[in-house]
């Protein structure tokens, strides 16, 4: 499971095209299903339009990047009427006030927990009105995801949980691109890295890549070698190297 704050800001990378497609700017929530249906992608250049990707087209969400099979999965918002309709409803969840079925207001939501495999909102992190208490409201206690308001079952406070391991969600499998068995068994982010290594070797470095302690990993103008890739991985600079090469 992932927090919204762990997803927003991640670079969006294409596995097949070996390309950076921007970064996740926000989530598009479907209040009828209580799920994230799309993610808004902010372009790398400010003058380009914002686009989006369907949660079904996300290959993996790791600590360093969100991956998708091909850059064609990131499309113009205007081309997806379903996303436009959801955006018009302006349901954010985070920042919403919490109200019980009988009309009792109590606190706000400052974070949501998302099952990255299905897009379902598994829980909402509640903060009491006086800030004295917090906890996770499991999705089965939520009655309505509304604009600026989350309606929950009465006495929800008694059913709060402290961490995501206590949340029981129904297992739902999203449609995925069919892969060979060997590929399917791999972690999506690891699969992305393996693909990247194949493409990177022999490409030209476009800027100096340094480790956090200032050691040179790759110099501008050099051709990428396997040793260079291994050094970048060891220094946690693999994504940086990936984004700064050309043919």
C-alpha positions as CSV (number, residue, x, y, z in Angstrom):
1,X,0.0,0.0,0.0
2,X,1.1,3.6,-0.7
3,X,0.3,6.9,0.9
4,X,-0.7,9.7,-1.5
5,X,2.3,11.6,-0.4
6,X,4.5,8.7,-1.5
7,X,3.1,8.8,-5.0
8,X,2.8,12.5,-5.8
9,X,6.1,13.8,-7.1
10,X,7.4,10.6,-8.4
11,X,9.0,10.7,-11.9
12,X,7.0,8.7,-14.5
13,X,9.2,6.5,-16.5
14,X,8.5,4.4,-19.6
15,X,10.0,0.9,-19.6
16,X,10.0,0.2,-23.3
17,X,10.9,3.6,-24.6
18,X,13.4,4.4,-21.8
19,X,12.0,7.9,-21.4
20,X,11.0,10.2,-18.6
21,X,7.4,11.3,-19.1
22,X,7.1,13.9,-16.3
23,X,6.2,13.5,-12.7
24,X,3.0,12.7,-10.8
25,X,1.2,15.9,-9.9
26,X,-2.0,14.6,-8.4
27,X,-4.5,11.8,-8.2
28,X,-7.9,11.7,-9.8
29,X,-10.4,10.1,-7.5
30,X,-13.6,8.3,-8.4
31,X,-16.0,9.0,-5.4
32,X,-18.5,6.4,-6.6
33,X,-16.0,3.5,-6.3
34,X,-13.7,5.0,-3.7
35,X,-10.6,4.5,-5.9
36,X,-7.9,6.4,-7.8
37,X,-8.7,5.9,-11.5
38,X,-6.1,8.2,-13.0
39,X,-2.9,10.1,-12.1
40,X,-2.2,13.6,-13.5
41,X,1.3,13.8,-15.0
42,X,3.1,17.2,-14.9
43,X,5.3,17.6,-17.9
44,X,9.1,18.3,-17.6
45,X,8.7,21.5,-19.6
46,X,6.3,24.1,-18.0
47,X,4.8,25.1,-21.3
48,X,3.5,21.7,-22.2
49,X,0.0,20.5,-21.2
50,X,-0.7,18.3,-18.3
51,X,-1.5,14.7,-19.2
52,X,-2.7,11.6,-17.3
53,X,-2.2,7.9,-17.0
54,X,-4.8,5.3,-16.0
55,X,-4.1,3.4,-12.9
56,X,-4.6,0.2,-15.0
57,X,-1.6,1.3,-17.1
58,X,0.8,1.6,-14.1
59,X,3.3,-1.2,-14.1
60,X,4.7,-0.4,-10.7
61,X,5.1,2.3,-8.0
62,X,8.5,2.2,-6.3
63,X,10.4,4.4,-4.0
64,X,12.1,6.3,-6.8
65,X,9.7,6.1,-9.7
66,X,6.3,5.2,-11.2
67,X,6.7,3.0,-14.2
68,X,4.5,2.2,-17.2
69,X,5.1,-0.1,-20.2
70,X,5.1,2.6,-22.9
71,X,4.9,6.3,-23.3
72,X,1.7,6.0,-25.2
73,X,-0.1,5.2,-21.9
74,X,0.3,8.9,-20.9
75,X,-2.3,10.8,-22.9
76,X,-3.9,14.2,-23.0
77,X,-6.6,14.8,-20.4
78,X,-8.9,16.1,-23.1
79,X,-8.9,12.7,-24.7
80,X,-10.3,11.0,-21.7
81,X,-13.9,12.1,-21.0
82,X,-14.2,9.9,-17.9
83,X,-11.3,11.7,-16.3
84,X,-12.7,15.1,-17.2
85,X,-16.0,14.2,-15.5
86,X,-14.2,13.1,-12.4
87,X,-12.1,16.3,-12.3
88,X,-15.2,18.4,-12.5
89,X,-16.5,16.7,-9.3
90,X,-13.4,18.0,-7.5
91,X,-13.2,15.2,-4.9
92,X,-9.8,15.3,-3.2
93,X,-10.4,13.4,0.1
94,X,-7.3,14.9,1.7
95,X,-8.4,18.1,3.4
96,X,-12.0,16.9,3.7
97,X,-14.0,17.4,6.9
98,X,-15.3,14.2,8.5
99,X,-19.0,13.9,9.3
100,X,-20.9,10.9,10.6
101,X,-24.2,9.6,9.2
102,X,-26.1,11.5,11.8
103,X,-24.5,14.8,11.1
104,X,-21.7,15.0,13.7
105,X,-18.6,16.8,12.5
106,X,-15.3,15.5,13.9
107,X,-11.9,16.3,12.4
108,X,-10.4,16.2,9.0
109,X,-8.5,13.8,6.6
110,X,-4.9,14.6,6.0
111,X,-3.8,11.5,4.0
112,X,-5.1,8.5,2.1
113,X,-3.8,5.0,1.8
114,X,-4.0,3.4,-1.7
115,X,-3.7,-0.2,-2.8
116,X,-1.4,0.4,-5.7
117,X,-2.4,-2.9,-7.3
118,X,-6.1,-1.9,-7.6
119,X,-6.2,1.9,-7.1
120,X,-8.7,1.4,-4.2
121,X,-8.5,3.8,-1.3
122,X,-8.0,1.4,1.6
123,X,-8.1,3.9,4.4
124,X,-8.1,7.6,5.2
125,X,-6.0,9.1,7.9
126,X,-8.1,11.0,10.3
127,X,-7.0,13.9,12.6
128,X,-9.3,14.9,15.5
129,X,-10.7,18.4,15.5
130,X,-8.4,19.4,18.4
131,X,-5.4,17.6,17.0
132,X,-5.2,15.3,20.0
133,X,-5.7,12.0,18.2
134,X,-5.1,10.4,14.8
135,X,-5.9,7.1,13.2
136,X,-6.8,5.3,10.0
137,X,-10.4,5.0,9.0
138,X,-10.8,1.8,7.0
139,X,-12.6,2.1,3.7
140,X,-15.5,-0.1,4.8
141,X,-16.5,2.7,7.3
142,X,-16.8,5.3,4.6
143,X,-20.3,6.0,3.4
144,X,-19.6,8.8,0.9
145,X,-16.6,10.4,-0.6
146,X,-17.8,14.0,-1.3
147,X,-16.4,17.3,-2.3
148,X,-14.8,18.6,0.8
149,X,-16.6,16.1,3.0
150,X,-16.1,12.5,4.0
151,X,-19.3,10.8,5.5
152,X,-18.5,7.9,7.7
153,X,-20.4,5.5,9.9
154,X,-21.4,6.6,13.4
155,X,-18.9,6.0,16.2
156,X,-16.1,5.4,13.7
157,X,-13.6,6.4,16.3
158,X,-13.9,3.1,18.0
159,X,-12.9,1.3,14.8
160,X,-9.8,3.3,14.0
161,X,-6.6,1.3,13.2
162,X,-3.1,2.4,13.8
163,X,-1.3,1.0,10.7
164,X,-1.9,-0.4,7.3
165,X,-1.2,-4.0,8.3
166,X,-4.5,-3.9,10.2
167,X,-6.5,-3.0,7.1
168,X,-8.2,-5.9,5.4
169,X,-9.0,-5.3,1.8
170,X,-10.6,-7.4,-0.8
171,X,-8.1,-8.8,-3.3
172,X,-8.9,-7.4,-6.8
173,X,-6.7,-8.0,-9.7
174,X,-6.4,-5.3,-12.3
175,X,-5.9,-6.1,-16.0
176,X,-2.2,-6.2,-16.8
177,X,-0.1,-6.4,-19.9
178,X,0.7,-10.1,-20.5
179,X,4.4,-10.9,-19.9
180,X,6.5,-13.9,-20.2
181,X,6.6,-15.9,-16.9
182,X,10.2,-14.8,-16.1
183,X,9.3,-11.2,-16.4
184,X,6.0,-11.5,-14.5
185,X,7.7,-12.9,-11.5
186,X,10.0,-9.8,-11.1
187,X,9.2,-6.7,-9.1
188,X,8.0,-4.0,-11.6
189,X,10.7,-1.5,-10.6
190,X,13.4,-4.2,-10.8
191,X,12.0,-5.1,-14.3
192,X,12.3,-1.5,-15.3
193,X,15.9,-1.3,-14.1
194,X,16.9,-4.4,-16.0
195,X,15.3,-3.0,-19.2
196,X,17.1,0.3,-18.6
197,X,20.5,-1.4,-18.3
198,X,20.1,-3.0,-21.6
199,X,19.3,0.3,-23.3
200,X,21.8,2.4,-21.4
201,X,25.0,0.6,-22.3
202,X,26.5,2.4,-25.3
203,X,24.5,5.6,-24.9
204,X,26.2,9.0,-24.4
205,X,26.1,10.7,-21.0
206,X,24.8,14.3,-21.3
207,X,25.9,15.7,-17.9
208,X,28.3,14.7,-15.2
209,X,26.8,12.2,-12.7
210,X,28.3,12.5,-9.2
211,X,27.8,10.4,-6.1
212,X,26.5,12.2,-2.9
213,X,30.1,12.4,-1.7
214,X,31.3,14.0,-4.9
215,X,32.9,11.0,-6.7
216,X,32.6,10.9,-10.4
217,X,30.3,8.1,-11.7
218,X,30.0,9.2,-15.3
219,X,31.4,12.1,-17.2
220,X,29.6,14.1,-19.8
221,X,30.4,12.7,-23.3
222,X,31.3,9.3,-22.1
223,X,29.7,6.1,-23.4
224,X,27.8,4.2,-20.8
225,X,29.4,0.9,-19.7
226,X,28.2,-1.9,-17.6
227,X,30.6,-0.9,-14.8
228,X,29.3,2.7,-15.0
229,X,25.7,1.4,-14.6
230,X,26.7,-0.8,-11.7
231,X,28.4,2.2,-10.0
232,X,25.3,4.3,-10.5
233,X,23.1,1.6,-8.9
234,X,25.4,1.3,-6.0
235,X,25.4,5.1,-5.4
236,X,21.6,5.3,-5.8
237,X,22.1,7.4,-9.0
238,X,20.6,5.0,-11.5
239,X,17.5,7.1,-12.2
240,X,19.7,10.2,-12.6
241,X,21.9,8.4,-15.1
242,X,18.9,7.1,-17.0
243,X,17.5,10.5,-17.4
244,X,20.7,12.0,-18.7
245,X,21.8,10.0,-21.7
246,X,21.2,10.1,-25.4
247,X,22.0,7.9,-28.4
